[in-house]
Amino acid sequence: MTAPGWPARLESHGVVVRSLRRGDAGPWQEVRARNHAWLAPWDATVPPGGPARPSSYRVVVRSLLHQARQGLSLPFVVEVDGRFVGQVTVSNVARGSAQWASIGYWVAADVAGRGIAPRAVAMVIDHCLGPVGLHRVEICVRPENSNSLRVVEKLGLGEVGFAPRFLHIDGDWRDHRIFAVTREEAPAGVEVRLSTHQSHQ
């Protein structure tokens, strides 16, 4: 039995978001290695005394796909022109009376600034608030991460809080700004806000 809205393939304006699969190992490793310096300041790290990180992509993807089957996570790949360029991961999926999840994302440096990340994240949010059946989606961003802050700005997500020393990233506990959107706040979806944002620039 699969979780609601999984697996999935979403596409808009030349950006494809699809379910992660085991065969993505090679492209994932190549893109991550080439973009190490670009991504390292924003990558989650293990705090002192924490469990060791998985030793291989195979272990990572096996864990993510197991969580996806249980409905706890939705790990997506971002593609442009058939090329692996990033990820959007829906995690901490809570059901019951909460019906919410958090979203994290990254794209390769060579496609940054082309509107790919906002488009991919918008499609995933709309998928979460639609077929997945969630009521609220949250995105947490480091105050220093200007690229990621531009994504939530373009999507019109409201800032709902501030979390001091929220996540262990790049070797230390880092503060995060919290943004969120509910189904009631985006009845037509979040992706439509992109064209509105562009028309006001």
N, C-alpha and C positions, 0 to 999 in steps of 0.2 A: 504494500500500500504506500502510495506517495503522498507527500504533504500538499495542501492546497497551493496552486500556482507554481508547482515544481514537477518536472523540469520546465524550462521556458526559453523561448527565443523572442527577443524584442528588437525592433528595428525602426529607426527614424532618421531622416536626413543623412543617410550614409553611415550612421553609427549602429552597430549591431551589439546587443547585449545578450549573451547566451549562457546557459548553465556550464559551469566548470566540468571538465572531464579528465580522466587519467591521461589521455593522450596530449594534454597541454603541457606536460613536463618540460619538453625541449624548449618551446617558445617562451615559457614562463622563466626558465632559468637564464635564457639568453637576454631577455628584456631586463630582468632584475639585475643581472651582472653589469650590463651596459649602463644602467641607470643607478648604480649603487650610490654614488655621491649625491645624486639628485633626490633620492628617496630616504637616505639614512637619517637626516634630521627629523623625519616624521614617522619612522618605523617604530613599532612597539618593541620593547626590549624586556628582558627578564630581570625583575628586581633581585637584589641580593637574597640568597636563600631560596629563591623560587625554583620550580622544576626546569630542567634543561629544555631548550627549544627542540622541536623535532629535527632529526638529523638529515632528512632528505625530503624532496618534493613529494615523493611517493607517500611518505608518512603523513605529510600535511594534507594532501588531497584526499587520502583515505579517511582521515578524521573529518574533513569538511563535508565530504559526500555522505558519511554516516550521519552527521548532524543534519544535513539536508533531508535525508530520508525520514528523520525523526521530526522534521518541521522546526528545528531549533536554529537553523541557519540557511541562507540562500546565497551560495558563492557564485558570482557571475564573472565571466570574462568579457572584456570590451574589445571589439574588433573594428578596424577601419580598413577597407579594401582587402578584406580577408586576412589582415595581419593583427596579431595579438599586440595590443597597445596598453592594456591596463586591466584593472579589476574593480568591481563594486561588490562588496560583501554585506549582506544583511545578517546581522547577528543578534544574539540575546532576544530571540523571538519569544515573547510572553503571550500566552493565551489566557483563558479564563476571563476575569473581569478587567484585565489590562489591555490585551490586544494591541501590543506595540512592539517595536523593534528599533535597533540602531543601525545606521549605515556608515560604512567606511569606504574609502575609494582612493585610487591613485591612477595616474596615467604617465606614460613615458615622456621624457623631456622633449623629444622631437615632435610631439603632437600637442604639447601644452599651449594654451592660448588660442586654440582653434575652435573652442566651444564644445569639444568632445566630452570632457568631464561633466559639465552641466547637463548636456543632453542625456548622457548615460545615467546619471544619478536621477534625473527627472523621470526617465522611463521606469527605473526601478521603484521609485517612490510611488508612481501611479500604479504600478503592478502590485505593490504591497497594499495600497489603499483600495485596490480593486480585487482581482482574482485571489490574492493571498488572504484577504479578509481582515486586514489589520485596521485599527482605528487611528493610530498615531505612529509617526516615524520621527526619529530623533537623529541629529548629526552633531557630534562634538568636535570642535576645532580648536587647535592651539591658537592663542592670540597672535602669535608670530607668523602663522601660516597664511600669508596674504593670498596665495593662489586658491586655497581651499575656502577662505572667507569670501572670495569673489563668486565661488560656486553657489553658496547658500544665498548670497545677495541676489544673484541672477534668478534664483528660484523663488525668491520672495519668502523665505522661511523666517519666521519670527524668532527673535532671541528670547529664550525663556529662563536662562539661568547661567550661573558661573560656578564651576567646580574646581576649587583649589587642589593642586597636586592629585589630579584625577587619574592619570594613566602613566605608567612607566614607559617613557619614550626616549630614545637616543641617550640612554644611560642614567636617567633621573626621573623623578616624579614631576609631571608637567601639569600646569593649569590648563583648563579648557573652557571655552565658551560653548553654551548649549543652545542649539537651534532645533525647532520642531514644527511639525505641521500635522493637523488632524484632517480627517475626511471632510468635516464640516467647513473647514477653512479653504478647501480646494475642491469644490464640487465638480468643477470641469477638469480637474487634474492639475498637476504642477507644470507639466511640459508646456502648456499653453502660455505660461508666464514668460517663457524665454523670448518669444516673439514680441511680447509686450515690452519687456526690458530693452530689447534691441531697438524698438521704435522710439524709445525715450532717450536713447543715447545721442 
